[in-house]
Amino acid sequence: MILSLICYFWAGLSVLLQGIFFFWSPLRRRFLVPFMNLTASILLLSVLIYRSVKIEFIALTGTFESLLFYAFCIFLISGIYGLQKKISVKEVIQFFISMTALALLLVASSPLVSKDLNPPVPALQSAWLILHVAFSFIGEAFFAFSFVTALLVLFSRDETRMKQYDALTYKAIIVGYPVFTLGALLFGAIWAETAWGAFWSWDPKETWALITWLFYSLYLHFRLYARKSVRICSWIAVIGFLSTLFTFFGVNYLLSGLHSYR
Amino acid sequence: MAVLTALILFSIPATMIPQNQSPSFYLQRYPETPGHLILALELDHFYSSIIFLTLITLFWINLLLCTAGRFSRQIKLRKKGRYGPDILHLGLLLLIGASLFSFLNRQEGSIFLKAGDTMILPSGRYLNMEEFIFEQYPDGRPKSWISKVNISDSPETEGETFEIAVNRPLRIDGLVFYQASYRSASRVGEYESGLMLTSDPARIYILMSFFIIFCGLMLTLFQPRRRKGVNN
């Protein structure tokens, strides 16, 4: 529990420092922010490892743990992005990405999310489930990145900046899309077949994952083949990410279905 | 692409409406016009409705034409393109076809057996429930449900013993046995094991399509990209 507190503190500090740097640039150091973000991700990972050791199973089966893992992926991606030399690193992107991860951590800390440490019930004791959850969130972490850059496209007036943000949106989605497809849809279906006896049951969470996937498929087709404007593509990237959020939170709390024990 | 958009738009309301209930349920929950509209549009069983199947068919034809078009263009131009997306699309075509095949041919049933009960499989062999084990964590939450079953050629002969547990189904004689539920037996403290049985001739095609989709995704991700795309 102390470890989680340190995580929150560190992630909060990272975001705070980045906020200060906007207004007080002399303090800015090239590698400080990526370092903070990478440390935050390592701390989150150690919380997950600690919990896994405790229950003697990979702790990735509850809402709390998946949120922690999600934040871990986002901090990791942000940290790695911050260390890039070939592409110009934008502070504003790092700031908003870290904000997103922090927001997820704050949601995880809410009393609505159970933090009880329990070994999993039989349905959740599966390697496919772990692959399903892990890959889904790695993919969604890239989508979170693309969400931030797509929003920046929509808010920027400067043509060259817009192009740079748009290129990053595209790069994030081109990596996130296969990972998400594999994790959320294929591994999910394989697990469903071993656990419930059917690859697909049209349960609301499954359908929403499919809707998310259709949005990102639409993005890729718009962007690559239909040559729609940067603005329209960015809107789809934004809506696609909102759809991942609804798949995760909305379906859990508003609609009922097979995934409700998550 | 219009079909893609239509699929999204039509799928959303169906996730909001509980599926596969009786007609009176909808009329009670959504009084007057909305209830009748739901029933008329088959939104109560949307994923097997005419609208949905039409959309899927359109999507399938569309995908087929696009993929065929891309293939023929690549052959005509005799240049090495990126095959990743095409393989992905082929995988999707197979997946949709296999799903339809599964939808028409998949069978599902369930049975409760207590220790000592025997059932005859369609293959003529016998399944005997040797033991049903229900383990709990110290706090009372379920840890595992395991059925030990014996499969033999006749009730007299000694057969082979298998375990069926949640997430570890038994695949035998074209059937799959799942540990699905349990209920209290007539004697106190004893349980009957609830098994679910499925037979799905399309399973192998679905798994094949998953593999093709996987290959397509990996090729798309790791093959170098060309600057200009082909109009679809």
Boltz contact constraints between the chains, C-beta under 6 A:
constraints:
  - contact:
      token1: [A, 121]
      token2: [B, 142]
      max_distance: 6.0
  - contact:
      token1: [A, 122]
      token2: [B, 142]
      max_distance: 6.0
  - contact:
      token1: [A, 122]
      token2: [B, 144]
      max_distance: 6.0
  - contact:
      token1: [A, 122]
      token2: [B, 145]
      max_distance: 6.0
  - contact:
      token1: [A, 122]
      token2: [B, 166]
      max_distance: 6.0
  - contact:
      token1: [A, 123]
      token2: [B, 166]
      max_distance: 6.0
  - contact:
      token1: [A, 125]
      token2: [B, 167]
      max_distance: 6.0
  - contact:
      token1: [A, 126]
      token2: [B, 167]
      max_distance: 6.0
  - contact:
      token1: [A, 178]
      token2: [B, 217]
      max_distance: 6.0
  - contact:
      token1: [A, 178]
      token2: [B, 221]
      max_distance: 6.0
  - contact:
      token1: [A, 181]
      token2: [B, 217]
      max_distance: 6.0
  - contact:
      token1: [A, 186]
      token2: [B, 210]
      max_distance: 6.0
  - contact:
      token1: [A, 194]
      token2: [B, 167]
      max_distance: 6.0
  - contact:
      token1: [A, 195]
      token2: [B, 167]
      max_distance: 6.0
  - contact:
      token1: [A, 197]
      token2: [B, 178]
      max_distance: 6.0
  - contact:
      token1: [A, 197]
      token2: [B, 196]
      max_distance: 6.0
  - contact:
      token1: [A, 197]
      token2: [B, 198]
      max_distance: 6.0
  - contact:
      token1: [A, 199]
      token2: [B, 206]
      max_distance: 6.0
  - contact:
      token1: [A, 202]
      token2: [B, 47]
      max_distance: 6.0
  - contact:
      token1: [A, 204]
      token2: [B, 15]
      max_distance: 6.0
  - contact:
      token1: [A, 207]
      token2: [B, 11]
      max_distance: 6.0
  - contact:
      token1: [A, 207]
      token2: [B, 15]
      max_distance: 6.0
  - contact:
      token1: [A, 211]
      token2: [B, 8]
      max_distance: 6.0
  - contact:
      token1: [A, 211]
      token2: [B, 11]
      max_distance: 6.0
  - contact:
      token1: [A, 214]
      token2: [B, 4]
      max_distance: 6.0
  - contact:
      token1: [A, 214]
      token2: [B, 8]
      max_distance: 6.0
  - contact:
      token1: [A, 218]
      token2: [B, 4]
      max_distance: 6.0
  - contact:
      token1: [A, 221]
      token2: [B, 1]
      max_distance: 6.0
  - contact:
      token1: [A, 224]
      token2: [B, 229]
      max_distance: 6.0
  - contact:
      token1: [A, 225]
      token2: [B, 229]
      max_distance: 6.0
  - contact:
      token1: [A, 225]
      token2: [B, 232]
      max_distance: 6.0
